[in-house]
């Protein structure tokens, strides 16, 4: 596609390559997808900001995964913010777009609302998991939490686990556009050094290091509003930042909010429990309920219709004197 092409860039990942620097990268913009991720949870702003950053990272990293694969990002710690989890579902062969979802688990009583957030995760780890489909062993890479942000953790992950120098420049927050209410917007750029070929000479290695350093210096000049948009479109942003590096862009990829939960999956997860366990989960109204932590979907099921290990399903229904 042409650099000057006109495209609706919200909720889009744009892959690119800097031909002069032998550096690849992606530009991401999230708008409606991020609003949908955050909707209905009532998260404090400090949690919303961390989820926005995690959703950005997941979208920009996940764009490289293959069809039907899922990339998950998990941040776990021993602080008030216990878990941030995100999923990226790659586009499928039928043409469905990539999807993201996210949620956070935290201790409201310990959470400091005036703290920027990252420090409240405490000590823990940053993990990237890739589900390659049925009959395949999932890939898992884990590094300790480090730096001052989730993007610092992601850079450390690629440096330690993948041996790929990587940089992120991210911006996110509530923005007010003309004629619209305030809403979350997020945007970012990822730069990644392409793997060096074996047999690279010392002179070639020095040039590669110089090219990488130059690309990073140029990225450092980006402004937050250029990342979020919408006045500066991603192709124009690449030209502003890297015009001397000969940016070459590829087909943009839309990203939507989407959850994979279903009643069948809930039933499958409950199948590991005994009738006695299910009886303790049964409400006074005689139903078993479950809520999806990602999208908030509420499922109500009759315990007599559930399958249980080593017992008759009907035994799960509590007697009148047990309700």
C-alpha positions as CSV (number, residue, x, y, z in Angstrom):
1,X,0.0,0.0,0.0
2,X,1.1,3.6,-0.5
3,X,2.6,5.6,2.4
4,X,0.1,8.3,1.5
5,X,-2.9,6.0,1.6
6,X,-5.9,7.0,3.7
7,X,-7.0,4.4,6.2
8,X,-9.0,4.5,9.4
9,X,-6.1,3.8,11.8
10,X,-7.8,3.4,15.2
11,X,-7.6,-0.2,16.4
12,X,-4.9,-1.1,13.9
13,X,-1.4,-2.5,13.9
14,X,0.9,-1.3,11.1
15,X,4.0,-3.4,10.4
16,X,7.0,-1.7,8.9
17,X,10.7,-2.1,8.1
18,X,13.5,0.5,8.1
19,X,15.5,-0.7,5.0
20,X,18.5,1.4,5.7
21,X,18.8,0.3,9.3
22,X,17.8,-3.3,8.9
23,X,15.3,-2.7,11.7
24,X,11.7,-3.9,11.8
25,X,8.8,-2.6,13.8
26,X,5.1,-1.9,14.3
27,X,2.9,1.1,15.0
28,X,-0.3,0.4,17.0
29,X,-3.3,2.5,17.8
30,X,-6.1,1.4,20.1
31,X,-9.4,3.3,20.7
32,X,-12.7,1.4,20.7
33,X,-11.0,-1.9,21.4
34,X,-9.4,-0.5,24.5
35,X,-12.7,1.1,25.6
36,X,-14.3,-2.4,25.3
37,X,-11.5,-4.0,27.2
38,X,-12.1,-1.6,30.1
39,X,-15.9,-1.3,30.0
40,X,-18.0,-2.7,32.7
41,X,-15.2,-3.5,35.2
42,X,-15.1,-0.2,37.2
43,X,-11.4,-0.4,37.5
44,X,-9.6,2.5,39.4
45,X,-7.6,4.8,37.0
46,X,-4.3,3.3,38.2
47,X,-5.5,-0.2,37.1
48,X,-6.9,1.1,33.8
49,X,-3.6,2.7,32.9
50,X,-1.7,-0.6,33.5
51,X,-4.2,-2.6,31.4
52,X,-3.9,0.0,28.6
53,X,-0.2,-0.5,28.6
54,X,-0.5,-4.3,28.7
55,X,-3.1,-4.2,25.9
56,X,-0.7,-2.1,23.8
57,X,2.2,-4.5,24.3
58,X,0.0,-7.5,23.6
59,X,-1.3,-6.1,20.4
60,X,2.1,-4.9,19.1
61,X,3.9,-8.2,20.0
62,X,1.0,-10.4,19.0
63,X,0.9,-9.2,15.5
64,X,3.9,-11.5,14.7
65,X,2.1,-14.7,15.7
66,X,0.7,-17.1,13.1
67,X,-2.9,-17.8,12.2
68,X,-4.9,-19.5,14.9
69,X,-2.2,-19.0,17.5
70,X,-2.8,-17.1,20.8
71,X,-0.3,-14.9,22.6
72,X,-0.9,-14.2,26.3
73,X,0.9,-11.8,28.5
74,X,0.9,-12.2,32.2
75,X,2.3,-10.0,34.9
76,X,2.2,-11.4,38.4
77,X,3.5,-9.8,41.6
78,X,3.3,-9.9,45.4
79,X,2.0,-6.4,45.8
80,X,-1.6,-4.9,45.8
81,X,-1.8,-5.5,42.1
82,X,-1.6,-9.3,41.9
83,X,-2.2,-10.0,38.2
84,X,-2.6,-8.4,34.8
85,X,-3.5,-10.8,32.1
86,X,-4.0,-10.2,28.4
87,X,-4.7,-12.4,25.4
88,X,-4.2,-11.8,21.7
89,X,-6.0,-14.1,19.2
90,X,-4.4,-14.0,15.7
91,X,-6.6,-13.6,12.6
92,X,-8.1,-16.8,11.4
93,X,-8.2,-18.3,7.9
94,X,-11.9,-17.3,7.5
95,X,-10.9,-13.6,7.7
96,X,-11.9,-12.8,11.2
97,X,-9.7,-10.0,12.6
98,X,-7.2,-10.2,15.5
99,X,-8.8,-9.9,18.9
100,X,-7.6,-8.8,22.3
101,X,-9.0,-9.1,25.9
102,X,-7.5,-8.2,29.3
103,X,-8.3,-8.1,33.0
104,X,-6.6,-7.4,36.3
105,X,-6.8,-8.8,39.8
106,X,-5.9,-6.5,42.7
107,X,-6.5,-5.9,46.4
108,X,-8.7,-2.9,46.8
109,X,-7.8,-2.4,50.5
110,X,-4.0,-2.2,49.8
111,X,-4.2,-0.3,46.5
112,X,-2.8,3.3,46.6
113,X,-5.0,5.2,44.2
114,X,-2.5,8.1,43.9
115,X,0.4,5.8,43.0
116,X,1.4,5.5,39.3
117,X,0.8,1.8,39.6
118,X,3.7,-0.2,38.3
119,X,5.5,-0.2,41.6
120,X,2.4,-1.6,43.3
121,X,2.9,-4.9,41.4
122,X,5.8,-5.6,43.7
123,X,8.2,-8.4,43.1
124,X,7.2,-10.9,40.5
125,X,7.6,-11.9,36.8
126,X,6.7,-10.9,33.3
127,X,5.7,-13.8,31.1
128,X,4.8,-14.3,27.4
129,X,3.0,-17.5,26.5
130,X,2.2,-18.7,23.0
131,X,-0.5,-21.3,22.4
132,X,0.3,-23.0,19.0
133,X,-2.9,-25.0,18.8
134,X,-4.0,-28.5,19.7
135,X,-1.4,-31.2,20.2
136,X,1.4,-28.6,20.5
137,X,3.3,-27.7,23.6
138,X,2.7,-24.1,24.5
139,X,5.8,-21.9,24.5
140,X,6.5,-20.0,27.7
141,X,9.1,-17.3,28.4
142,X,9.5,-15.7,31.8
143,X,11.7,-12.9,33.1
144,X,11.7,-11.0,36.4
145,X,9.9,-7.7,36.7
146,X,12.4,-4.9,36.1
147,X,12.6,-1.2,35.3
148,X,9.9,1.4,35.8
149,X,7.1,0.1,33.4
150,X,5.7,-2.9,31.7
151,X,7.4,-1.8,28.5
152,X,10.7,-1.9,30.3
153,X,9.8,-5.5,31.3
154,X,9.0,-6.3,27.7
155,X,12.3,-4.9,26.5
156,X,14.2,-7.0,29.1
157,X,12.2,-10.1,28.0
158,X,13.3,-9.8,24.4
159,X,16.9,-9.1,25.4
160,X,17.2,-12.0,27.8
161,X,14.8,-14.6,26.3
162,X,15.0,-13.9,22.5
163,X,18.4,-12.1,22.3
164,X,16.7,-9.5,20.1
165,X,17.3,-5.8,21.0
166,X,13.9,-4.2,21.2
167,X,12.5,-0.8,22.0
168,X,9.0,0.5,22.8
169,X,7.6,4.0,22.9
170,X,4.1,4.0,24.3
171,X,1.5,6.6,25.2
172,X,-1.9,6.1,26.7
173,X,-4.6,8.0,28.7
174,X,-8.0,9.6,28.6
175,X,-8.2,12.0,25.7
176,X,-11.0,14.3,24.6
177,X,-11.5,14.7,20.8
178,X,-13.7,17.5,19.3
179,X,-17.3,16.6,19.7
180,X,-16.7,13.4,21.7
181,X,-16.6,12.5,25.4
182,X,-13.4,11.7,27.1
183,X,-12.3,8.1,26.3
184,X,-9.2,6.0,26.5
185,X,-6.8,6.1,23.6
186,X,-3.4,4.4,23.3
187,X,-0.7,4.2,20.8
188,X,2.9,3.1,20.4
189,X,5.9,2.1,18.3
190,X,8.0,-1.0,18.6
191,X,11.5,-1.3,17.1
192,X,13.3,-4.6,16.9
193,X,16.7,-5.4,15.5
194,X,16.5,-8.1,12.9
195,X,18.6,-11.2,13.7
196,X,22.2,-11.1,12.5
197,X,23.3,-13.6,10.0
198,X,26.0,-16.1,11.0
199,X,29.5,-15.1,9.9
200,X,28.9,-11.4,10.4
201,X,32.3,-9.5,10.3
202,X,33.4,-7.2,13.0
203,X,33.0,-4.2,10.6
204,X,29.5,-5.3,9.7
205,X,28.6,-5.8,13.4
206,X,29.8,-2.3,14.2
207,X,27.7,-0.9,11.4
208,X,24.7,-2.8,12.7
209,X,25.2,-1.4,16.1
210,X,25.5,2.1,14.7
211,X,22.2,1.7,12.7
212,X,20.4,0.4,15.7
213,X,21.6,3.3,17.9
214,X,20.5,5.8,15.2
215,X,17.0,4.3,15.0
216,X,16.7,4.6,18.8
217,X,17.8,8.2,18.8
218,X,15.1,9.0,16.2
219,X,12.5,7.1,18.2
220,X,13.4,9.2,21.3
221,X,12.1,12.3,19.4
222,X,8.5,11.1,19.2
223,X,5.9,13.0,21.1
224,X,3.1,11.5,23.1
225,X,0.3,13.0,21.0
226,X,2.0,11.7,17.8
227,X,1.7,8.2,19.2
228,X,-2.0,8.5,20.3
229,X,-3.2,10.5,17.2
230,X,-5.5,11.0,15.6
231,X,-4.1,14.1,13.8
232,X,-0.8,12.2,12.8
233,X,-1.5,9.0,10.9
234,X,0.9,6.1,11.4
235,X,2.4,6.3,7.9
236,X,3.0,10.0,8.4
237,X,4.5,9.3,11.8
238,X,7.0,6.9,10.3
239,X,8.0,9.5,7.7
240,X,8.4,12.1,10.4
241,X,10.6,9.9,12.5
242,X,12.5,7.7,10.0
243,X,12.4,9.3,6.6
244,X,16.1,8.9,6.2
245,X,15.9,5.3,7.2
246,X,13.7,4.5,4.2
247,X,10.6,3.2,6.0
248,X,8.6,0.5,4.1
249,X,5.2,-0.4,5.4
250,X,3.1,-3.6,5.0
251,X,-0.6,-4.3,5.2
252,X,-2.2,-2.9,8.3
253,X,-4.0,-5.4,10.6
254,X,-7.2,-4.5,12.5
255,X,-7.5,-5.4,16.2
256,X,-10.9,-5.8,17.8
257,X,-12.0,-6.6,21.3
258,X,-13.1,-10.2,21.6
259,X,-13.6,-12.8,24.2
260,X,-13.4,-16.6,23.7
261,X,-15.6,-17.5,26.7
262,X,-18.6,-19.7,26.3
263,X,-21.0,-21.8,28.3
264,X,-19.4,-25.0,26.9
265,X,-16.0,-23.8,28.2
266,X,-17.4,-23.0,31.6
267,X,-19.0,-26.5,31.7
268,X,-15.7,-28.0,30.7
269,X,-13.9,-26.2,33.5
270,X,-16.5,-27.3,36.1
271,X,-16.2,-30.9,35.0
272,X,-13.1,-31.5,37.1
273,X,-15.2,-30.9,40.3
274,X,-17.0,-33.6,42.3
275,X,-20.8,-33.4,43.0
276,X,-19.9,-32.4,46.6
277,X,-17.8,-29.5,45.3
278,X,-20.5,-28.3,42.9
279,X,-23.1,-28.5,45.7
280,X,-21.0,-25.9,47.6
281,X,-21.1,-23.7,44.6
282,X,-24.8,-23.9,44.1
283,X,-26.8,-20.8,45.0
284,X,-30.0,-20.9,47.2
285,X,-31.9,-20.6,43.9
286,X,-30.5,-23.9,42.8
287,X,-28.2,-22.7,40.1
288,X,-24.5,-22.6,39.5
289,X,-23.2,-19.3,38.3
290,X,-19.9,-18.2,36.7
291,X,-18.6,-14.8,35.5
292,X,-16.0,-14.3,32.8
293,X,-13.2,-12.1,34.3
294,X,-12.3,-10.7,30.8
295,X,-15.7,-9.6,29.4
296,X,-18.1,-9.9,32.4
297,X,-20.4,-12.5,30.7
298,X,-22.6,-14.1,33.3
299,X,-23.5,-17.8,33.0
300,X,-26.3,-19.5,34.9
301,X,-26.5,-23.3,34.8
302,X,-28.6,-26.1,36.3
303,X,-26.2,-28.3,38.4
304,X,-28.2,-31.4,37.4
305,X,-27.0,-30.8,33.8
306,X,-23.4,-30.7,34.7
307,X,-21.1,-33.7,34.4
308,X,-19.0,-34.6,37.4
309,X,-16.1,-36.9,38.1
310,X,-17.0,-40.3,39.7
311,X,-20.6,-39.5,40.6
312,X,-24.2,-39.0,39.4
313,X,-24.8,-35.5,38.1
314,X,-28.2,-35.3,39.9
315,X,-26.4,-35.8,43.2
316,X,-25.0,-32.3,42.9
317,X,-28.3,-30.6,43.4
318,X,-28.7,-29.7,47.1
319,X,-31.6,-31.1,49.1
320,X,-34.1,-28.7,50.6
321,X,-32.5,-29.0,54.0
322,X,-29.1,-28.2,52.5
323,X,-30.1,-24.9,50.8
